[in-house]
Amino acid sequence: MISNNMGDIKFPGGGLELHESHAEAIRREVEEETGYIVSDVEGLIGTVIERRIDKFKEDCIFEMKSYYYSCKVTGEKTEQSLDDYEANLEYKPKWIDLDEAIKINLKVIKNEKRNPWVDRELFVLKHLPGKF
C-alpha cells in the first residue's frame, strides 16, 4: 500500500501506457510508486467503476474503471520514480494490515479536503477480506 501526506492509504496503480497490458502496467506502477518489484501478477480480484459529476467540465460525467489484481513482490527494492504530484503527496510504501488501512481511511473520509480516490480505495479495502 501507499501512504501520503494527506493521511490516506491507497493501492499503487495508474493508467495504461500505449500497447501496455494490465500485468505490465501493474509491474511498472508498483515499482514506480513503491520501489518494490512484482514477481507475479496472480489474477484479477475485482473491478470498480467510478462515476461522478466531472469537476472540470460542465454537464459531464467522470467515469473511471479500476482493476485490482493480486500480486507477489520480491524482496528487492529499488528507488521510487514518482510523478510530480506523487512526490508532492510524499508517497511512501507501507506494509499495513487491511483492518488498519480501513480504520485510517474511515477517519480520512470524514475530511472534506481529501484525495479523490479515498472513497474508492475504502470500498475496495472493505471488500477484500472475503476474497482470500
TORPA-265668 format. One record per residue: residue number from 1; residue in three letters; z, y, x of N, C-alpha, C in turn. Coordinates in steps of 0.2 Angstrom, whole numbers. Example, Ala and Ser with C-alpha at 12.3 -4.5 7.8 and 13.67 -1.06 7.14 Angstrom:
<recs>
+-----+-----+-------+-------+-------+-------+-------+-------+-------+-------+-------+
:   k :   r :    nZ :    nY :    nX :   caZ :   caY :   caX :    cZ :    cY :    cX :
+-----+-----+-------+-------+-------+-------+-------+-------+-------+-------+-------+
:   1 : ALA :    39 :   -28 :    66 :    39 :   -22 :    62 :    39 :   -16 :    66 :
:   2 : SER :    35 :   -11 :    64 :    36 :    -5 :    68 :    39 :     0 :    64 :
+-----+-----+-------+-------+-------+-------+-------+-------+-------+-------+-------+
</recs>
This chain:
<recs>
+-----+-----+-------+-------+-------+-------+-------+-------+-------+-------+-------+
:   k :   r :    nZ :    nY :    nX :   caZ :   caY :   caX :    cZ :    cY :    cX :
+-----+-----+-------+-------+-------+-------+-------+-------+-------+-------+-------+
:   1 : MET :     0 :    -6 :     4 :     0 :     0 :     0 :     0 :     6 :     4 :
:   2 : ILE :    -1 :    12 :     1 :    -1 :    18 :     5 :     4 :    23 :     2 :
:   3 : SER :     8 :    26 :     6 :    12 :    32 :     3 :     9 :    38 :     5 :
:   4 : ASN :    11 :    44 :     2 :     8 :    50 :     4 :    14 :    55 :     3 :
:   5 : ASN :    12 :    62 :     5 :    17 :    67 :     4 :    18 :    70 :    -3 :
:   6 : MET :    15 :    67 :    -8 :    16 :    68 :   -15 :    21 :    63 :   -18 :
:   7 : GLY :    23 :    58 :   -14 :    28 :    54 :   -16 :    26 :    47 :   -19 :
:   8 : ASP :    20 :    47 :   -21 :    17 :    41 :   -24 :    15 :    35 :   -20 :
:   9 : ILE :    14 :    29 :   -23 :    12 :    23 :   -19 :     5 :    21 :   -22 :
:  10 : LYS :     0 :    20 :   -18 :    -6 :    18 :   -20 :    -9 :    12 :   -16 :
:  11 : PHE :   -14 :     9 :   -19 :   -18 :     4 :   -16 :   -23 :     8 :   -11 :
:  12 : PRO :   -25 :     5 :    -6 :   -31 :     8 :    -2 :   -37 :     6 :    -6 :
:  13 : GLY :   -42 :    11 :    -5 :   -48 :    10 :    -8 :   -52 :    16 :    -8 :
:  14 : GLY :   -58 :    15 :   -11 :   -63 :    21 :   -12 :   -70 :    19 :   -14 :
:  15 : GLY :   -74 :    23 :   -14 :   -81 :    21 :   -16 :   -85 :    17 :   -12 :
:  16 : LEU :   -90 :    14 :   -15 :   -95 :    10 :   -11 :  -100 :    15 :    -7 :
:  17 : GLU :  -102 :    13 :    -1 :  -107 :    16 :     3 :  -113 :    13 :     1 :
:  18 : LEU :  -119 :    16 :     2 :  -126 :    14 :     1 :  -127 :     7 :     3 :
:  19 : HIS :  -129 :     2 :    -1 :  -130 :    -5 :     1 :  -124 :    -9 :     3 :
:  20 : GLU :  -118 :    -7 :     1 :  -112 :   -10 :     4 :  -109 :   -14 :    -2 :
:  21 : SER :  -107 :   -20 :     0 :  -104 :   -25 :    -5 :   -97 :   -23 :    -6 :
:  22 : HIS :   -94 :   -26 :   -12 :   -87 :   -24 :   -13 :   -82 :   -27 :    -7 :
:  23 : ALA :   -84 :   -33 :    -4 :   -80 :   -35 :     1 :   -81 :   -31 :     7 :
:  24 : GLU :   -87 :   -28 :     9 :   -87 :   -24 :    14 :   -84 :   -17 :    13 :
:  25 : ALA :   -84 :   -15 :     7 :   -80 :    -8 :     6 :   -73 :    -9 :     7 :
:  26 : ILE :   -70 :   -15 :     4 :   -63 :   -16 :     5 :   -61 :   -17 :    12 :
:  27 : ARG :   -65 :   -20 :    16 :   -63 :   -21 :    23 :   -63 :   -14 :    26 :
:  28 : ARG :   -68 :   -10 :    25 :   -69 :    -3 :    28 :   -63 :     1 :    26 :
:  29 : GLU :   -62 :     2 :    19 :   -57 :     6 :    16 :   -50 :     4 :    19 :
:  30 : VAL :   -48 :    -2 :    19 :   -41 :    -4 :    21 :   -40 :    -2 :    28 :
:  31 : GLU :   -45 :    -3 :    32 :   -45 :    -2 :    39 :   -44 :     6 :    40 :
:  32 : GLU :   -49 :    10 :    37 :   -48 :    17 :    37 :   -42 :    20 :    35 :
:  33 : GLU :   -39 :    18 :    30 :   -33 :    21 :    27 :   -27 :    18 :    29 :
:  34 : THR :   -27 :    12 :    32 :   -20 :     9 :    34 :   -20 :     7 :    41 :
:  35 : GLY :   -26 :     6 :    44 :   -27 :     3 :    51 :   -27 :    -4 :    51 :
:  36 : TYR :   -25 :    -8 :    46 :   -25 :   -15 :    46 :   -32 :   -18 :    45 :
:  37 : ILE :   -33 :   -24 :    48 :   -39 :   -27 :    47 :   -39 :   -33 :    42 :
:  38 : VAL :   -44 :   -32 :    37 :   -44 :   -38 :    32 :   -47 :   -44 :    35 :
:  39 : SER :   -44 :   -49 :    35 :   -47 :   -56 :    37 :   -50 :   -60 :    32 :
:  40 : ASP :   -48 :   -59 :    25 :   -51 :   -62 :    20 :   -50 :   -58 :    13 :
:  41 : VAL :   -56 :   -58 :    10 :   -56 :   -55 :     3 :   -56 :   -61 :    -1 :
:  42 : GLU :   -50 :   -62 :    -5 :   -49 :   -69 :    -8 :   -52 :   -69 :   -15 :
:  43 : GLY :   -52 :   -63 :   -19 :   -55 :   -63 :   -25 :   -53 :   -58 :   -29 :
:  44 : LEU :   -57 :   -57 :   -35 :   -56 :   -51 :   -39 :   -49 :   -53 :   -43 :
:  45 : ILE :   -45 :   -48 :   -44 :   -39 :   -48 :   -48 :   -40 :   -45 :   -55 :
:  46 : GLY :   -43 :   -40 :   -55 :   -45 :   -36 :   -61 :   -49 :   -30 :   -60 :
:  47 : THR :   -51 :   -27 :   -66 :   -55 :   -21 :   -66 :   -52 :   -16 :   -71 :
:  48 : VAL :   -51 :   -10 :   -69 :   -49 :    -5 :   -73 :   -54 :     1 :   -74 :
:  49 : ILE :   -55 :     2 :   -81 :   -60 :     8 :   -82 :   -56 :    14 :   -85 :
:  50 : GLU :   -57 :    19 :   -81 :   -53 :    25 :   -82 :   -57 :    30 :   -86 :
:  51 : ARG :   -55 :    33 :   -91 :   -59 :    38 :   -95 :   -54 :    44 :   -97 :
:  52 : ARG :   -57 :    50 :   -95 :   -53 :    56 :   -97 :   -57 :    62 :   -98 :
:  53 : ILE :   -55 :    68 :  -100 :   -59 :    74 :  -101 :   -60 :    76 :   -93 :
:  54 : ASP :   -66 :    78 :   -92 :   -68 :    80 :   -85 :   -65 :    87 :   -84 :
:  55 : LYS :   -61 :    87 :   -78 :   -58 :    93 :   -76 :   -63 :    99 :   -73 :
:  56 : PHE :   -69 :    97 :   -71 :   -73 :   101 :   -68 :   -79 :   103 :   -72 :
:  57 : LYS :   -81 :    99 :   -77 :   -87 :   100 :   -81 :   -85 :   100 :   -88 :
:  58 : GLU :   -87 :   106 :   -92 :   -85 :   107 :   -99 :   -89 :   102 :  -103 :
:  59 : ASP :   -86 :    99 :  -108 :   -89 :    95 :  -113 :   -91 :    88 :  -110 :
:  60 : CYS :   -88 :    86 :  -104 :   -90 :    80 :  -101 :   -84 :    75 :  -101 :
:  61 : ILE :   -85 :    69 :  -100 :   -80 :    64 :   -99 :   -81 :    61 :   -92 :
:  62 : PHE :   -75 :    61 :   -89 :   -75 :    57 :   -82 :   -74 :    50 :   -83 :
:  63 : GLU :   -78 :    46 :   -80 :   -77 :    38 :   -80 :   -77 :    35 :   -73 :
:  64 : MET :   -72 :    31 :   -72 :   -72 :    28 :   -65 :   -70 :    20 :   -67 :
:  65 : LYS :   -74 :    16 :   -63 :   -72 :     9 :   -64 :   -69 :     7 :   -57 :
:  66 : SER :   -63 :     4 :   -57 :   -60 :     2 :   -51 :   -59 :    -5 :   -51 :
:  67 : TYR :   -60 :    -8 :   -45 :   -60 :   -16 :   -44 :   -54 :   -17 :   -40 :
:  68 : TYR :   -50 :   -22 :   -41 :   -44 :   -24 :   -37 :   -45 :   -31 :   -35 :
:  69 : TYR :   -44 :   -32 :   -28 :   -45 :   -38 :   -25 :   -39 :   -41 :   -21 :
:  70 : SER :   -38 :   -47 :   -21 :   -33 :   -50 :   -17 :   -36 :   -51 :   -10 :
:  71 : CYS :   -32 :   -49 :    -5 :   -34 :   -49 :     2 :   -29 :   -51 :     7 :
:  72 : LYS :   -31 :   -54 :    12 :   -26 :   -55 :    18 :   -28 :   -51 :    24 :
:  73 : VAL :   -23 :   -48 :    27 :   -24 :   -44 :    33 :   -22 :   -48 :    39 :
:  74 : THR :   -25 :   -47 :    45 :   -22 :   -50 :    51 :   -16 :   -46 :    53 :
:  75 : GLY :   -13 :   -48 :    59 :    -8 :   -44 :    62 :   -10 :   -38 :    66 :
:  76 : GLU :   -17 :   -38 :    67 :   -20 :   -32 :    71 :   -19 :   -26 :    67 :
:  77 : LYS :   -18 :   -21 :    71 :   -18 :   -14 :    68 :   -22 :    -9 :    73 :
:  78 : THR :   -26 :    -5 :    70 :   -30 :     0 :    73 :   -27 :     7 :    71 :
:  79 : GLU :   -31 :    12 :    73 :   -29 :    19 :    71 :   -32 :    20 :    64 :
:  80 : GLN :   -29 :    24 :    60 :   -31 :    26 :    54 :   -37 :    31 :    55 :
:  81 : SER :   -42 :    31 :    51 :   -48 :    35 :    51 :   -48 :    39 :    44 :
:  82 : LEU :   -44 :    44 :    43 :   -43 :    47 :    37 :   -48 :    52 :    36 :
:  83 : ASP :   -51 :    53 :    29 :   -54 :    59 :    27 :   -49 :    65 :    27 :
:  84 : ASP :   -52 :    71 :    27 :   -48 :    77 :    27 :   -43 :    77 :    22 :
:  85 : TYR :   -45 :    75 :    15 :   -40 :    76 :    10 :   -34 :    70 :    11 :
:  86 : GLU :   -36 :    64 :    14 :   -31 :    59 :    15 :   -26 :    61 :    21 :
:  87 : ALA :   -29 :    65 :    26 :   -25 :    67 :    31 :   -20 :    73 :    29 :
:  88 : ASN :   -23 :    77 :    24 :   -18 :    82 :    21 :   -13 :    79 :    17 :
:  89 : LEU :   -14 :    73 :    14 :    -9 :    70 :    10 :    -5 :    66 :    14 :
:  90 : GLU :    -6 :    65 :    21 :    -2 :    61 :    25 :    -2 :    54 :    24 :
:  91 : TYR :    -7 :    51 :    22 :    -7 :    44 :    21 :    -4 :    40 :    26 :
:  92 : LYS :     0 :    35 :    24 :     4 :    31 :    29 :     4 :    24 :    25 :
:  93 : PRO :     2 :    19 :    29 :     3 :    12 :    27 :    10 :    10 :    25 :
:  94 : LYS :    11 :     6 :    20 :    18 :     5 :    18 :    19 :    -2 :    15 :
:  95 : TRP :    22 :    -7 :    18 :    24 :   -13 :    15 :    29 :   -12 :    11 :
:  96 : ILE :    28 :   -14 :     4 :    33 :   -12 :    -1 :    33 :   -18 :    -6 :
:  97 : ASP :    39 :   -19 :    -9 :    40 :   -24 :   -14 :    36 :   -21 :   -21 :
:  98 : LEU :    33 :   -25 :   -25 :    30 :   -22 :   -31 :    35 :   -18 :   -35 :
:  99 : ASP :    40 :   -21 :   -36 :    45 :   -18 :   -41 :    47 :   -11 :   -38 :
: 100 : GLU :    48 :   -10 :   -32 :    50 :    -4 :   -29 :    44 :     1 :   -29 :
: 101 : ALA :    38 :    -1 :   -29 :    32 :     3 :   -29 :    32 :     6 :   -37 :
: 102 : ILE :    33 :     1 :   -41 :    33 :     3 :   -48 :    38 :     8 :   -50 :
: 103 : LYS :    44 :     7 :   -47 :    50 :    12 :   -48 :    48 :    19 :   -45 :
: 104 : ILE :    45 :    19 :   -39 :    43 :    25 :   -36 :    38 :    29 :   -41 :
: 105 : ASN :    33 :    25 :   -43 :    28 :    29 :   -47 :    30 :    30 :   -54 :
: 106 : LEU :    35 :    27 :   -57 :    38 :    29 :   -63 :    41 :    36 :   -62 :
: 107 : LYS :    44 :    37 :   -57 :    48 :    43 :   -55 :    43 :    49 :   -54 :
: 108 : VAL :    37 :    47 :   -50 :    32 :    52 :   -49 :    28 :    54 :   -55 :
: 109 : ILE :    27 :    49 :   -59 :    23 :    51 :   -65 :    26 :    56 :   -70 :
: 110 : LYS :    32 :    57 :   -69 :    35 :    62 :   -74 :    33 :    69 :   -71 :
: 111 : ASN :    31 :    70 :   -65 :    29 :    77 :   -62 :    22 :    79 :   -65 :
: 112 : GLU :    22 :    85 :   -67 :    15 :    87 :   -69 :    10 :    88 :   -64 :
: 113 : LYS :    13 :    90 :   -58 :     9 :    90 :   -52 :    10 :    84 :   -48 :
: 114 : ARG :     5 :    80 :   -49 :     4 :    73 :   -46 :    -3 :    71 :   -44 :
: 115 : ASN :    -4 :    66 :   -40 :   -11 :    64 :   -38 :   -14 :    61 :   -45 :
: 116 : PRO :   -20 :    62 :   -46 :   -24 :    60 :   -52 :   -24 :    52 :   -53 :
: 117 : TRP :   -22 :    48 :   -47 :   -23 :    41 :   -48 :   -16 :    38 :   -50 :
: 118 : VAL :   -11 :    41 :   -50 :    -4 :    38 :   -51 :    -4 :    34 :   -58 :
: 119 : ASP :    -7 :    37 :   -63 :    -7 :    33 :   -69 :   -10 :    26 :   -69 :
: 120 : ARG :   -16 :    26 :   -65 :   -20 :    20 :   -65 :   -16 :    15 :   -60 :
: 121 : GLU :   -14 :    18 :   -55 :   -10 :    13 :   -50 :    -4 :    10 :   -53 :
: 122 : LEU :     0 :    14 :   -57 :     6 :    12 :   -60 :     4 :     6 :   -65 :
: 123 : PHE :    -2 :     7 :   -69 :    -4 :     2 :   -74 :    -6 :    -4 :   -70 :
: 124 : VAL :    -9 :    -4 :   -65 :   -11 :   -10 :   -61 :    -5 :   -13 :   -58 :
: 125 : LEU :     0 :    -9 :   -55 :     6 :   -12 :   -52 :    10 :   -16 :   -57 :
: 126 : LYS :    10 :   -13 :   -63 :    14 :   -16 :   -69 :    11 :   -23 :   -71 :
: 127 : HIS :     5 :   -24 :   -70 :     1 :   -30 :   -72 :     0 :   -35 :   -67 :
: 128 : LEU :     2 :   -33 :   -61 :     1 :   -38 :   -55 :     6 :   -44 :   -55 :
: 129 : PRO :    12 :   -43 :   -56 :    17 :   -49 :   -55 :    15 :   -55 :   -59 :
: 130 : GLY :    12 :   -55 :   -65 :    10 :   -61 :   -68 :     3 :   -64 :   -66 :
: 131 : LYS :     0 :   -60 :   -61 :    -7 :   -63 :   -59 :    -6 :   -68 :   -53 :
: 132 : PHE :     0 :   -68 :   -50 :     0 :   -73 :   -44 :     4 :   -79 :   -46 :
+-----+-----+-------+-------+-------+-------+-------+-------+-------+-------+-------+
</recs>
